[in-house]
Amino acid sequence: MDNFINFLNVKIVPVANKMGAQRHMMAIRKGIISTLPLTIVGSFFTIINNIPIEAVAKMLEPYKDILDIPFRYTVGILALYATFGIASSLAEYYKLDKLTNGILAVLAFLISAAAPIQVTDNVKGVIDAGRYINIANLSASSLFASIVTGLLTVEIYRFFKERNITIKMPDGVPPEVSNSFVALFPAAFILLFFWFVRYVLGFNISTFLTTILMPLKGVLVGNSLFGGLLTIFLITGFWTLGIHGAAILAPITRPFWEMSIAQNMGEFTNGTSAHQLSTIFTEQFLQWFLWIGGAGGTLALVVLFMFSKSAYLKDLGKLSFLPGLFNINEPIIFGAPIVMNPILGIPFILGPLVTGTLSYVLTITGVVPMMMARLPFTVPSPLGAFVSTNWSIPAMILVFVNFLIDLAIYYPFFKVFEKQQLEKE
């Protein structure tokens, strides 16, 4: 075990840290995370529009179209917001003007992903003749196009600025005016470049990337048990090394997670049963069924600590219980610690693999529905699972079953660790 931990420290940790600190990866992670408030608010409106209480549903029926609008303008155009966030984050790293780069990236994304549709005839009560943009092209399905356009726009802007291919204004000109003139040449090039690629060459970045990368989505985030367990193993494994597992994998998994939950939400909003949605292994699947108390299902360990014979573990358990109830587990991860602790690290990884397998089996057999909404991660897991699966009682019961499984898996390792701690005390 010591040799294995040393191997991880020497070979894996430096690579993982380097990946997490890479400027483009950081920009992607920060840019996509900046959209969280919008997707959470959009989820609430999805829930309100699908309350399974007949009297309430009848009362809201006349307002369903109105209540659907917040979803369409949050989750429905998620990639548009992500583009601005990604470009702004990378521009901040380079110490460039964030606002200018964000706007230019949105321009590039719209040109690349949102080709206008020409409607030649009026359809009474539906649409008039004219040119329109299909907002479906701005949804999470175009998230990879937003990543490429966001990063590439900033790199083009930086290229022009570093080579002084700009219009310089006198010193007395206000910064906002000066920045606008500095951006003229880059803006013109960005506009022409993305227009040429999309409309002259006929190359659709969104379609191309989706075609290339969708097989990877099917492995890590789709409906593959192997892929789901691999994602779980990597996240918990990195945590045991003291690295935020979800943050390290975010540049790879986050776009797929966003696309998957947005697709599930969209399908459910359009009338698909929660049992027949597209994706099982969404982030919410992990959040509510596996991360009970935080990554690694640590609420079970917190409860064991609360009844420990060790004074230190007992106090740590009491201090960690309230945060753990709301899925915040840094106190227990770094306080026990679980980090670099092979005794507690084994159940930290093993528990979610077992509960993940059980949850997957119950989902594919139709016992519990798939995730159709997104709630804040601080919602207690039983409530989060209940609401996010269209008010499914079996899903809420599954959380308690998984908690008991976590207790059983952690218990023998806890007793070994407790014995060591008592000897120290």
RODRENRO-61720 format. One record per residue: residue in three letters; z, x, y of N, C-alpha, C in turn. Coordinates in steps of 0.05 Angstrom, whole numbers, padded with zeros to 5 digits, always signed. Last residue first. Layout:
<nodes>
AlaZXYZXYZXY ...
</nodes>
This chain:
<nodes>
Glu+00434-00083+00174+00457-00093+00190+00483-00085+00179 Lys+00404-00061+00133+00405-00047+00159+00429-00056+00176 Glu+00413-00099+00095+00422-00072+00089+00423-00056+00115 Leu+00387-00143+00118+00416-00144+00114+00428-00116+00109 Gln+00334-00126+00116+00347-00129+00142+00377-00130+00139 Gln+00325-00127+00061+00322-00101+00076+00337-00103+00102 Lys+00332-00181+00052+00350-00162+00039+00349-00135+00053 Glu+00289-00202+00081+00317-00208+00089+00336-00188+00077 Phe+00246-00184+00051+00249-00174+00078+00278-00179+00088 Val+00255-00214+00004+00254-00185+00003+00259-00173+00030 Lys+00252-00266+00026+00277-00257+00013+00278-00227+00011 Phe+00198-00267+00044+00221-00270+00063+00247-00259+00051 Phe+00172-00266-00004+00169-00243+00014+00191-00243+00035 Pro+00187-00317-00024+00195-00292-00039+00192-00267-00021 Tyr+00167-00353+00021+00195-00350+00012+00201-00324-00003 Tyr+00113-00359+00033+00128-00340+00048+00156-00334+00036 Ile+00098-00398-00005+00085-00372-00006+00102-00351+00009 Ala+00130-00442+00010+00132-00431-00018+00120-00403-00019 Leu+00112-00450+00063+00141-00444+00057+00143-00431+00030 Asp+00059-00464+00053+00065-00439+00068+00094-00431+00063 Ile+00068-00513+00027+00055-00491+00013+00061-00464+00027 Leu+00089-00541+00070+00106-00536+00046+00094-00514+00029 Phe+00044-00543+00103+00068-00530+00113+00087-00523+00089 Asn+00009-00573+00072+00003-00545+00077+00027-00529+00087 Val+00036-00622+00077+00032-00610+00050+00027-00580+00053 Phe+00031-00631+00132+00058-00628+00120+00056-00615+00093 Val-00025-00636+00134-00011-00615+00150+00016-00610+00138 Leu-00035-00681+00103-00044-00655+00093-00030-00632+00109 Ile-00018-00722+00136-00002-00715+00113-00009-00688+00102 Met-00061-00721+00172-00034-00715+00182-00016-00707+00158 Ala-00102-00737+00138-00104-00711+00151-00076-00702+00161 Pro-00085-00789+00124-00086-00768+00103-00088-00740+00115 Ile-00092-00814+00175-00065-00810+00164-00065-00789+00142 Ser-00135-00802+00227-00133-00802+00198-00104-00796+00189 Trp-00160-00807+00278-00135-00821+00271-00131-00824+00241 Asn-00204-00772+00278-00207-00801+00283-00184-00817+00271 Thr-00185-00721+00274-00200-00731+00251-00203-00762+00253 Ser-00153-00711+00318-00179-00698+00317-00196-00706+00293 Val-00105-00739+00308-00123-00748+00329-00151-00737+00325 Phe-00083-00711+00264-00085-00740+00264-00106-00750+00284 Ala-00082-00657+00281-00099-00665+00259-00104-00695+00258 Gly-00045-00662+00324-00072-00652+00329-00091-00660+00306 Leu+00001-00680+00297-00012-00697+00317-00040-00689+00322 Pro+00011-00635+00265+00007-00661+00253-00007-00680+00272 Ser+00014-00591+00305-00008-00593+00285-00011-00621+00273 Pro+00024-00603+00375+00035-00598+00348+00015-00606+00326 Val-00020-00572+00421-00011-00598+00409+00001-00592+00381 Thr-00041-00525+00438-00011-00527+00439-00002-00554+00429 Phe-00095-00526+00440-00083-00514+00416-00053-00517+00415 Pro-00121-00590+00461-00109-00564+00468-00094-00552+00443 Leu-00174-00615+00419-00149-00619+00434-00139-00591+00442 Arg-00234-00645+00405-00222-00619+00411-00197-00624+00429 Ala-00262-00681+00349-00251-00679+00376-00238-00652+00380 Met-00273-00685+00296-00292-00698+00314-00282-00697+00343 Met-00270-00654+00233-00260-00654+00260-00281-00666+00279 Met-00275-00698+00175-00280-00673+00189-00270-00676+00218 Pro-00223-00733+00136-00248-00730+00151-00251-00703+00163 Val-00199-00727+00068-00194-00725+00097-00221-00722+00112 Val-00226-00742+00022-00198-00750+00026-00191-00749+00055 Gly-00276-00723+00010-00274-00747+00026-00246-00757+00030 Thr-00286-00676-00015-00283-00699-00032-00278-00725-00017 Ile-00287-00641+00027-00312-00647+00014-00310-00670-00006 Thr-00231-00643+00040-00252-00652+00059-00278-00659+00045 Leu-00205-00622-00003-00199-00650+00005-00219-00661+00025 Val-00227-00570-00002-00231-00588-00025-00226-00617-00018 Tyr-00206-00551+00047-00235-00553+00043-00241-00573+00020 Ser-00152-00551+00037-00162-00568+00058-00192-00572+00055 Leu-00149-00512-00004-00141-00539-00009-00153-00558+00011 Thr-00167-00467+00026-00182-00476+00002-00175-00505-00004 Gly-00127-00463+00065-00155-00467+00073-00172-00478+00050 Thr-00083-00452+00035-00084-00478+00049-00112-00484+00058 Val-00099-00400+00018-00092-00422-00001-00095-00449+00012 Leu-00107-00373+00066-00128-00373+00046-00124-00396+00026 Pro-00057-00378+00092-00081-00393+00102-00104-00394+00082 Gly-00027-00343+00054-00021-00371+00059-00045-00387+00070 Leu-00047-00290+00057-00050-00306+00033-00047-00336+00038 Ile-00031-00269+00107-00060-00271+00100-00064-00291+00078 Phe+00024-00275+00105+00010-00282+00130-00020-00286+00125 Pro+00037-00251+00057+00036-00281+00058+00023-00291+00084 Ile+00027-00196+00075+00014-00207+00052+00014-00238+00053 Gly+00062-00185+00118+00033-00187+00123+00018-00200+00100 Leu+00112-00178+00100+00106-00204+00113+00076-00207+00118 Ile+00103-00127+00077+00118-00148+00063+00112-00176+00074 Pro+00076-00094+00113+00062-00103+00088+00077-00126+00074 Asn+00070-00095+00177+00092-00100+00158+00079-00111+00133 Met+00038-00092+00222+00043-00067+00206+00066-00071+00187 Val+00067-00150+00247+00048-00129+00252+00056-00104+00236 Ile+00111-00180+00241+00092-00182+00220+00071-00160+00222 Pro+00177-00150+00255+00150-00159+00263+00133-00165+00238 Ala+00188-00200+00288+00199-00195+00261+00198-00166+00253 Gly+00162-00199+00338+00191-00197+00337+00201-00190+00309 Phe+00108-00207+00334+00117-00181+00345+00147-00177+00343 Ile+00108-00257+00309+00089-00236+00301+00099-00209+00309 Ile+00145-00287+00337+00151-00281+00309+00133-00258+00300 Pro+00122-00289+00390+00150-00280+00385+00156-00272+00357 Glu+00069-00309+00381+00073-00281+00388+00102-00272+00384 Asn+00057-00362+00370+00073-00347+00350+00075-00318+00356 Ile+00049-00427+00385+00051-00401+00399+00069-00383+00382 Asn+00050-00480+00369+00029-00462+00359+00027-00436+00375 Phe+00093-00510+00382+00069-00514+00398+00048-00492+00393 Leu+00130-00491+00347+00123-00519+00345+00098-00525+00360 Gly+00136-00439+00367+00121-00443+00343+00113-00472+00339 Pro+00169-00447+00412+00141-00438+00416+00124-00444+00391 Leu+00214-00466+00381+00201-00483+00400+00173-00474+00407 Phe+00226-00421+00346+00220-00447+00336+00204-00465+00356 Ser+00243-00372+00364+00215-00375+00359+00207-00403+00351 Leu+00298-00374+00367+00283-00369+00392+00253-00375+00388 Lys+00310-00382+00313+00317-00402+00332+00301-00399+00358 Gly+00291-00333+00291+00280-00359+00283+00286-00381+00303 Leu+00324-00296+00316+00296-00295+00322+00282-00322+00314 Asp+00373-00310+00292+00370-00313+00321+00340-00313+00329 Lys+00360-00297+00239+00369-00324+00246+00365-00329+00276 Leu+00350-00243+00241+00328-00261+00234+00335-00290+00241 Tyr+00401-00224+00257+00377-00219+00274+00355-00239+00267 Ala+00435-00240+00216+00440-00250+00243+00415-00247+00260 Ser+00414-00262+00152+00413-00240+00172+00416-00252+00200 Lys+00409-00306+00124+00436-00294+00125+00437-00272+00145 Ser+00368-00358+00154+00372-00332+00142+00401-00323+00143 Phe+00347-00403+00176+00369-00406+00157+00375-00380+00142 Met+00307-00385+00209+00329-00401+00221+00352-00404+00203 Phe+00270-00363+00174+00287-00345+00190+00311-00360+00201 Leu+00246-00410+00156+00261-00393+00137+00280-00374+00152 Val+00220-00425+00204+00241-00442+00192+00258-00427+00172 Val+00184-00382+00209+00204-00387+00230+00227-00404+00219 Leu+00152-00391+00165+00168-00367+00166+00191-00370+00187 Ala+00127-00438+00182+00143-00438+00157+00162-00414+00156 Leu+00098-00422+00226+00121-00440+00230+00139-00441+00205 Thr+00054-00390+00213+00080-00377+00215+00104-00396+00221 Gly+00000-00390+00196+00018-00411+00188+00047-00403+00191 Gly-00036-00353+00215-00019-00345+00192+00000-00366+00183 Ala-00031-00372+00283-00046-00359+00262-00028-00349+00240 Gly+00016-00428+00291+00000-00405+00300-00014-00393+00277 Gly+00037-00473+00270+00056-00455+00284+00042-00430+00295 Ile-00012-00472+00227+00012-00489+00232+00034-00471+00244 Trp-00069-00461+00218-00052-00447+00237-00028-00464+00246 Leu-00090-00501+00182-00082-00475+00173-00062-00461+00192 Phe-00103-00550+00206-00095-00550+00178-00083-00524+00169 Trp-00113-00539+00261-00094-00560+00253-00085-00559+00224 Gln-00146-00492+00264-00124-00497+00283-00104-00516+00271 Leu-00187-00498+00227-00167-00476+00224-00142-00482+00240 Phe-00211-00543+00250-00203-00543+00222-00182-00522+00217 Gln-00225-00523+00300-00204-00543+00298-00194-00546+00269 Glu-00268-00491+00290-00243-00478+00298-00220-00497+00295 Thr-00298-00517+00229-00296-00513+00258-00270-00499+00265 Phe-00318-00523+00174-00302-00500+00184-00306-00496+00214 Ile-00353-00569+00170-00325-00569+00161-00309-00548+00175 Thr-00404-00603+00204-00390-00578+00199-00361-00582+00191 Ser-00429-00655+00210-00444-00632+00201-00427-00608+00191 Leu-00398-00715+00183-00407-00697+00204-00418-00671+00193 Gln-00377-00755+00151-00404-00747+00146-00415-00729+00169 His-00328-00774+00165-00330-00762+00138-00358-00750+00133 Ala-00336-00799+00212-00322-00773+00213-00322-00759+00186 Ser-00401-00828+00217-00374-00828+00206-00362-00800+00208 Thr-00439-00832+00277-00436-00821+00250-00407-00822+00242 Gly-00445-00850+00330-00440-00870+00309-00437-00859+00281 Asn-00447-00815+00372-00471-00830+00367-00469-00848+00342 Thr-00398-00789+00368-00403-00807+00391-00427-00825+00386 Phe-00409-00758+00323-00390-00780+00321-00393-00800+00344 Glu-00447-00723+00344-00454-00741+00321-00435-00764+00319 Gly-00416-00697+00383-00440-00712+00391-00448-00732+00369 Met-00377-00673+00352-00369-00693+00372-00393-00710+00380 Asn-00409-00638+00321-00392-00659+00308-00385-00681+00328 Gln-00429-00606+00363-00447-00622+00347-00432-00644+00332 Ala-00382-00584+00383-00398-00600+00401-00417-00618+00385 Ile-00366-00555+00338-00350-00578+00347-00365-00596+00366 Ser-00411-00519+00335-00404-00536+00313-00387-00560+00322 Met-00413-00490+00383-00436-00506+00375-00428-00527+00354 Glu-00363-00466+00381-00369-00484+00403-00393-00502+00395 Trp-00369-00434+00335-00348-00455+00337-00354-00475+00358 Phe-00411-00401+00351-00415-00419+00329-00394-00441+00329 Pro-00386-00372+00394-00410-00389+00399-00415-00409+00376 Arg-00341-00349+00364-00338-00369+00385-00363-00385+00391 Thr-00357-00310+00326-00350-00337+00317-00349-00357+00340 Ile-00370-00264+00358-00387-00273+00336-00382-00302+00329 Pro-00332-00258+00398-00360-00255+00405-00379-00264+00383 Ala-00283-00266+00365-00294-00287+00384-00323-00283+00391 Leu-00259-00229+00335-00282-00242+00323-00296-00261+00342 Ile-00219-00213+00371-00237-00193+00361-00263-00207+00350 Ala-00191-00261+00378-00204-00249+00401-00225-00228+00392 Ala-00170-00270+00327-00189-00289+00338-00204-00278+00362 Gly-00134-00225+00323-00157-00229+00305-00178-00248+00316 His-00109-00179+00361-00113-00208+00363-00138-00215+00347 Ile-00076-00130+00323-00099-00137+00339-00103-00167+00338 Gly-00039-00113+00287-00031-00114+00315-00054-00120+00334 Leu-00053-00119+00236-00056-00092+00247-00049-00091+00277 Thr-00048-00172+00228-00028-00155+00215-00030-00126+00224 Trp-00094-00189+00254-00068-00194+00266-00047-00176+00254 Phe-00134-00176+00218-00133-00161+00243-00105-00165+00256 Gly-00122-00214+00178-00121-00186+00173-00119-00169+00198 Thr-00132-00263+00203-00105-00256+00196-00101-00226+00190 Ile-00189-00256+00210-00171-00263+00233-00142-00255+00226 Leu-00208-00246+00158-00212-00226+00180-00192-00231+00203 Phe-00193-00292+00130-00183-00266+00122-00185-00246+00144 Ile-00223-00331+00157-00194-00333+00156-00182-00306+00150 Thr-00275-00314+00145-00266-00316+00173-00236-00316+00174 Leu-00273-00320+00089-00278-00294+00101-00269-00293+00130 Leu-00267-00375+00084-00245-00357+00075-00248-00329+00086 Gly-00317-00390+00103-00293-00399+00116-00269-00381+00109 Gly-00352-00366+00066-00353-00359+00094-00328-00366+00109 Phe-00336-00393+00018-00334-00364+00020-00334-00355+00049 Leu-00348-00446+00031-00320-00438+00027-00317-00408+00029 Ser-00392-00468+00080-00388-00449+00058-00359-00442+00055 Asn-00406-00497+00124-00392-00511+00102-00389-00494+00077 Gly-00400-00454+00178-00412-00478+00168-00395-00492+00147 Val-00382-00405+00196-00371-00429+00209-00380-00455+00196 Leu-00405-00363+00166-00379-00360+00179-00366-00386+00187 Val-00454-00384+00144-00435-00368+00128-00407-00369+00140 Gly-00481-00412+00183-00475-00425+00158-00455-00411+00141 Lys-00487-00372+00221-00469-00394+00227-00461-00408+00201 Leu-00526-00343+00195-00500-00331+00199-00479-00352+00205 Pro-00570-00378+00199-00560-00371+00173-00532-00359+00174 Met-00578-00379+00256-00566-00402+00243-00556-00395+00214 Leu-00605-00336+00279-00576-00334+00275-00564-00357+00260 Ile-00660-00349+00281-00651-00323+00270-00622-00324+00262 Thr-00661-00399+00306-00674-00396+00280-00664-00370+00266 Thr-00635-00388+00354-00624-00408+00336-00635-00404+00308 Leu-00671-00353+00377-00645-00343+00369-00632-00362+00349 Phe-00716-00387+00384-00718-00362+00369-00691-00354+00359 Thr-00697-00428+00417-00707-00435+00391-00708-00410+00373 Ser-00682-00397+00462-00663-00414+00448-00672-00420+00420 Ile-00730-00373+00480-00707-00357+00471-00688-00373+00453 Asn-00794-00385+00468-00770-00400+00473-00746-00385+00462 Phe-00853-00363+00495-00831-00354+00478-00805-00369+00486 Gly-00901-00367+00523-00893-00389+00505-00870-00383+00487 Leu-00921-00334+00560-00921-00324+00532-00914-00347+00513 Val-00915-00371+00602-00940-00358+00598-00942-00347+00570 Tyr-00863-00393+00597-00886-00411+00601-00913-00397+00598 Arg-00825-00352+00583-00823-00379+00572-00849-00395+00574 Val-00841-00304+00609-00834-00304+00580-00836-00333+00569 Phe-00849-00322+00661-00871-00311+00647-00866-00312+00616 Trp-00796-00339+00675-00819-00358+00676-00842-00348+00659 Phe-00769-00290+00671-00763-00312+00652-00784-00334+00652 Phe-00797-00262+00713-00795-00252+00686-00790-00274+00666 Leu-00791-00293+00760-00818-00288+00749-00817-00279+00719 Leu-00734-00292+00766-00750-00317+00765-00777-00313+00751 Ile-00725-00237+00768-00713-00253+00747-00728-00279+00743 Phe-00753-00223+00815-00761-00211+00789-00750-00228+00766 Ala-00726-00252+00854-00754-00257+00850-00763-00246+00822 Ala-00674-00230+00848-00679-00259+00843-00708-00265+00837 Pro-00682-00177+00864-00674-00183+00836-00680-00212+00829 Phe-00698-00188+00919-00716-00175+00900-00708-00180+00871 Leu-00649-00215+00938-00676-00226+00940-00696-00214+00920 Ala-00598-00196+00940-00607-00209+00915-00636-00218+00916 Val-00590-00177+00991-00591-00157+00969-00602-00169+00944 Phe-00587-00226+01017-00611-00210+01020-00614-00188+00999 Ser-00537-00243+00999-00560-00260+00994-00586-00244+00997 Asn-00503-00204+01018-00507-00206+00989-00532-00223+00982 Ser-00505-00215+01073-00516-00190+01063-00521-00191+01033 Val-00479-00264+01074-00507-00263+01083-00520-00238+01071 Glu-00429-00250+01056-00443-00270+01041-00473-00271+01049 Pro-00412-00210+01094-00418-00203+01066-00434-00224+01051 Pro-00445-00212+01159-00424-00222+01141-00432-00216+01112 Val-00467-00152+01191-00474-00177+01179-00453-00186+01159 Gly-00456-00101+01210-00442-00124+01222-00448-00151+01210 Asp-00489-00065+01184-00461-00067+01177-00447-00091+01187 Pro-00554-00095+01168-00536-00079+01184-00507-00084+01177 Met-00578-00099+01099-00573-00110+01125-00554-00092+01141 Lys-00629-00081+01054-00603-00074+01066-00601-00086+01094 Ile-00658-00105+00998-00660-00107+01027-00632-00102+01039 Thr-00671-00061+00942-00658-00084+00955-00665-00083+00985 Ile-00667-00018+00903-00690-00036+00907-00680-00062+00918 Asn-00629+00021+00889-00633+00013+00917-00659-00002+00922 Arg-00616+00028+00838-00640+00043+00848-00647+00035+00876 Glu-00574-00006+00832-00569+00022+00828-00592+00039+00838 Lys-00600-00056+00839-00581-00047+00859-00576-00017+00857 Phe-00634-00062+00795-00645-00062+00822-00625-00049+00842 Phe-00595-00060+00753-00617-00041+00754-00629-00039+00782 Arg-00565-00105+00764-00552-00079+00767-00574-00057+00769 Tyr-00602-00145+00753-00591-00143+00780-00579-00115+00784 Ile-00608-00136+00698-00631-00133+00716-00621-00129+00745 Glu-00556-00147+00680-00567-00120+00676-00591-00115+00694 Val-00553-00201+00693-00535-00182+00706-00546-00153+00703 Thr-00592-00222+00658-00594-00225+00687-00577-00205+00702 Leu-00571-00210+00607-00596-00197+00616-00599-00199+00647 Leu-00526-00244+00603-00523-00215+00602-00548-00200+00614 Gly-00550-00295+00608-00528-00287+00625-00525-00257+00626 Thr-00590-00296+00569-00598-00298+00597-00575-00289+00615 Val-00556-00292+00522-00577-00272+00528-00585-00273+00557 Ile-00522-00337+00528-00511-00310+00526-00532-00289+00534 Ser-00559-00379+00529-00542-00375+00552-00530-00347+00552 Ala-00579-00375+00477-00597-00371+00500-00581-00365+00525 Phe-00533-00390+00450-00543-00363+00447-00563-00356+00469 Leu-00528-00444+00464-00508-00425+00473-00518-00396+00470 Ser-00556-00490+00454-00570-00468+00469-00551-00446+00477 Ser-00519-00524+00432-00541-00514+00414-00557-00492+00427 Ala-00487-00541+00472-00478-00518+00457-00500-00507+00438 Ser-00538-00562+00520-00514-00565+00504-00507-00540+00489 Leu-00585-00566+00545-00564-00550+00559-00538-00551+00543 Asn-00618-00600+00519-00625-00571+00518-00605-00553+00532 Ala-00598-00648+00532-00591-00638+00506-00598-00609+00503 Ile-00620-00662+00580-00595-00647+00581-00586-00638+00554 Asn-00685-00653+00596-00669-00664+00574-00642-00649+00573 Ile-00710-00667+00659-00698-00647+00642-00681-00660+00621 Tyr-00773-00696+00680-00744-00697+00674-00736-00673+00658 Arg-00820-00726+00722-00812-00702+00707-00782-00701+00704 Gly-00848-00792+00711-00839-00770+00727-00833-00746+00710 Ala-00839-00863+00704-00856-00839+00702-00846-00817+00721 Asp-00772-00884+00686-00796-00886+00702-00813-00861+00698 Ile-00738-00916+00631-00745-00892+00647-00771-00897+00663 Val-00715-00968+00619-00708-00944+00605-00713-00919+00623 Gly-00734-01013+00644-00706-01013+00637-00696-00987+00623 Lys-00798-01000+00622-00781-01018+00637-00752-01018+00626 Val-00825-00941+00628-00814-00957+00607-00793-00974+00619 Asn-00884-00915+00658-00858-00928+00661-00851-00944+00636 Asp-00916-00855+00634-00915-00885+00637-00887-00894+00641 Thr-00908-00801+00630-00932-00811+00644-00931-00841+00650 Val-00862-00751+00637-00865-00779+00627-00887-00792+00643 Gln-00854-00686+00620-00871-00703+00636-00872-00731+00623 Ile-00797-00646+00623-00813-00664+00606-00828-00683+00625 Pro-00783-00577+00636-00786-00605+00645-00804-00621+00627 Ala-00743-00536+00595-00770-00542+00604-00772-00571+00613 Ala-00692-00504+00592-00695-00532+00600-00722-00537+00612 Ala-00689-00450+00579-00680-00470+00559-00687-00499+00566 Ser-00709-00417+00620-00714-00410+00592-00709-00434+00573 Ile-00694-00440+00668-00722-00435+00663-00728-00431+00634 Leu-00638-00441+00659-00653-00466+00663-00683-00462+00658 Phe-00628-00385+00657-00623-00403+00634-00638-00429+00636 Ala-00641-00368+00708-00655-00357+00685-00652-00375+00661 Leu-00603-00398+00738-00632-00401+00743-00647-00392+00719 Val-00556-00376+00718-00561-00405+00714-00591-00410+00718 Ala-00562-00324+00738-00562-00329+00709-00567-00358+00702 Leu-00558-00333+00792-00583-00323+00782-00585-00327+00751 Ile-00504-00350+00795-00525-00368+00802-00552-00359+00791 Gly-00477-00303+00777-00474-00328+00763-00496-00348+00769 Asn-00492-00267+00817-00501-00263+00789-00499-00288+00773 Thr-00466-00289+00862-00495-00286+00861-00506-00283+00833 Leu-00412-00287+00846-00425-00313+00852-00455-00310+00850 Lys-00401-00232+00839-00399-00251+00816-00415-00277+00821 Asp-00430-00173+00857-00423-00199+00868-00424-00220+00845 Leu-00401-00121+00815-00423-00134+00830-00414-00161+00840 Lys-00369-00091+00781-00362-00093+00809-00387-00102+00826 Tyr-00378-00095+00728-00395-00076+00742-00389-00074+00772 Tyr-00342-00137+00717-00338-00111+00704-00354-00089+00719 Glu-00367-00178+00745-00340-00169+00754-00335-00141+00742 Ala-00412-00186+00714-00415-00176+00741-00389-00165+00752 Leu-00388-00207+00668-00401-00181+00667-00405-00169+00694 Ser-00370-00256+00691-00351-00237+00679-00363-00209+00677 Ser-00417-00281+00708-00396-00274+00728-00376-00253+00717 Ala-00443-00288+00659-00455-00271+00680-00434-00262+00700 Ile-00407-00324+00634-00413-00298+00622-00424-00279+00643 Gly-00406-00369+00670-00382-00354+00664-00387-00326+00652 Phe-00459-00386+00669-00447-00377+00694-00423-00360+00689 Thr-00463-00400+00615-00481-00380+00627-00469-00368+00652 Ala-00426-00441+00608-00421-00415+00596-00438-00393+00608 Tyr-00452-00483+00635-00427-00472+00646-00421-00444+00635 Leu-00495-00489+00599-00500-00484+00628-00475-00472+00641 Ala-00471-00502+00551-00485-00476+00553-00490-00469+00583 Leu-00452-00555+00558-00434-00533+00556-00447-00506+00561 Ile-00467-00607+00567-00482-00586+00580-00465-00560+00580 Gly-00432-00638+00535-00461-00642+00533-00478-00621+00547 Val-00380-00626+00550-00390-00615+00525-00421-00617+00524 Thr-00392-00651+00605-00375-00629+00598-00386-00615+00573 Tyr-00426-00693+00610-00426-00673+00631-00405-00651+00628 Arg-00416-00725+00566-00443-00714+00569-00443-00692+00590 Phe-00362-00739+00574-00369-00722+00551-00396-00709+00556 Pro-00366-00771+00621-00351-00746+00622-00358-00727+00598 Ile-00398-00816+00598-00409-00797+00618-00393-00771+00620 Asp-00372-00852+00567-00387-00831+00553-00397-00809+00572 Leu-00352-00890+00600-00333-00871+00588-00347-00848+00574 Ile-00399-00918+00609-00387-00903+00631-00368-00882+00620 Asp-00409-00940+00559-00429-00922+00571-00417-00906+00593 Lys-00362-00971+00552-00368-00948+00534-00388-00929+00546 Tyr-00345-01016+00577-00344-00991+00593-00352-00967+00576 Pro-00343-01060+00543-00362-01061+00566-00364-01034+00582 Glu-00302-01040+00506-00331-01042+00498-00350-01044+00522 Leu-00249-01041+00517-00264-01019+00528-00294-01021+00523 Met-00232-01086+00490-00227-01084+00518-00245-01063+00531 Lys-00244-01072+00437-00258-01095+00450-00255-01094+00480 Ala-00208-01030+00430-00237-01025+00428-00252-01047+00441 Val-00159-01057+00433-00166-01037+00454-00196-01032+00454 Ala-00163-01088+00387-00159-01101+00413-00167-01082+00436 Glu-00169-01049+00346-00190-01069+00352-00187-01081+00379 Ile-00163-00983+00349-00146-01007+00352-00165-01028+00362 Pro-00182-00929+00347-00185-00948+00324-00166-00971+00325 Ile-00220-00906+00401-00193-00913+00393-00195-00934+00370 Asn-00264-00881+00425-00265-00887+00396-00237-00893+00385 Asn-00258-00866+00476-00281-00883+00470-00282-00892+00441 Ile-00216-00830+00472-00212-00856+00485-00234-00876+00478 Ile-00243-00787+00447-00221-00801+00434-00217-00829+00445 Thr-00278-00773+00487-00289-00780+00461-00268-00796+00446 Phe-00242-00758+00526-00258-00782+00531-00272-00791+00505 Phe-00221-00712+00502-00203-00735+00507-00219-00761+00512 Ser-00265-00679+00503-00254-00689+00477-00237-00713+00481 Gly-00270-00666+00557-00291-00682+00544-00282-00694+00517 Val-00224-00634+00561-00226-00660+00576-00247-00678+00563 Ile-00241-00591+00529-00217-00606+00522-00217-00633+00536 Thr-00286-00573+00555-00290-00584+00528-00265-00600+00520 Leu-00264-00557+00604-00284-00577+00604-00286-00590+00576 Pro-00228-00516+00590-00218-00540+00603-00238-00563+00601 Leu-00265-00477+00566-00245-00492+00550-00235-00517+00564 Thr-00298-00443+00593-00307-00471+00590-00287-00488+00575 Ser-00277-00393+00589-00275-00406+00615-00284-00436+00614 Ile-00294-00375+00540-00266-00386+00542-00263-00401+00568 Ile-00344-00355+00554-00342-00379+00538-00314-00392+00539 Gly-00329-00311+00586-00347-00332+00596-00345-00358+00581 Lys-00298-00279+00552-00287-00291+00577-00303-00314+00587 Arg-00337-00266+00512-00312-00279+00505-00300-00293+00530 Ile-00378-00242+00542-00383-00265+00526-00358-00281+00520 Ala-00349-00198+00564-00361-00218+00581-00367-00244+00566 Met-00335-00170+00517-00314-00181+00535-00325-00203+00553 Met-00386-00155+00500-00369-00172+00483-00347-00185+00500 His-00400-00122+00542-00416-00146+00538-00400-00166+00520 Arg-00362-00080+00539-00364-00097+00563-00379-00123+00558 Gln-00315-00073+00486-00343-00069+00496-00349-00089+00517 Ala-00266-00083+00464-00266-00073+00492-00294-00069+00503 Gly-00276-00097+00412-00264-00117+00429-00265-00109+00459 Met-00298-00050+00392-00314-00074+00393-00303-00093+00413 Lys-00253-00017+00394-00277-00010+00409-00295-00034+00413 Asn-00219-00042+00358-00211-00040+00386-00235-00034+00404 Ala-00249-00036+00311-00243-00063+00320-00236-00062+00350 Val-00249+00020+00306-00275+00006+00309-00270-00022+00321 Pro-00194+00031+00300-00209+00042+00323-00236+00027+00328 Val-00182+00000+00251-00171-00006+00278-00186+00006+00301 Ile-00211+00025+00208-00217-00002+00218-00207-00007+00246 Lys-00194+00078+00197-00222+00071+00196-00228+00045+00210 Val-00138+00085+00205-00157+00107+00211-00186+00097+00215 Asn-00114+00037+00189-00108+00049+00215-00129+00069+00224 Leu-00134+00031+00137-00141+00011+00158-00137+00023+00186 Phe-00110+00076+00113-00139+00074+00114-00148+00054+00136 Asn-00056+00062+00118-00067+00086+00133-00097+00085+00135 Ile-00057+00018+00084-00051+00014+00112-00060+00038+00129 Phe-00068+00045+00036-00086+00024+00046-00082+00020+00076 Asn-00023+00078+00031-00050+00090+00033-00070+00070+00045 Asp+00016+00039+00025+00017+00057+00048-00010+00070+00053 Met+00000+00017-00024+00000+00000+00000+00000+00017+00025 
</nodes>
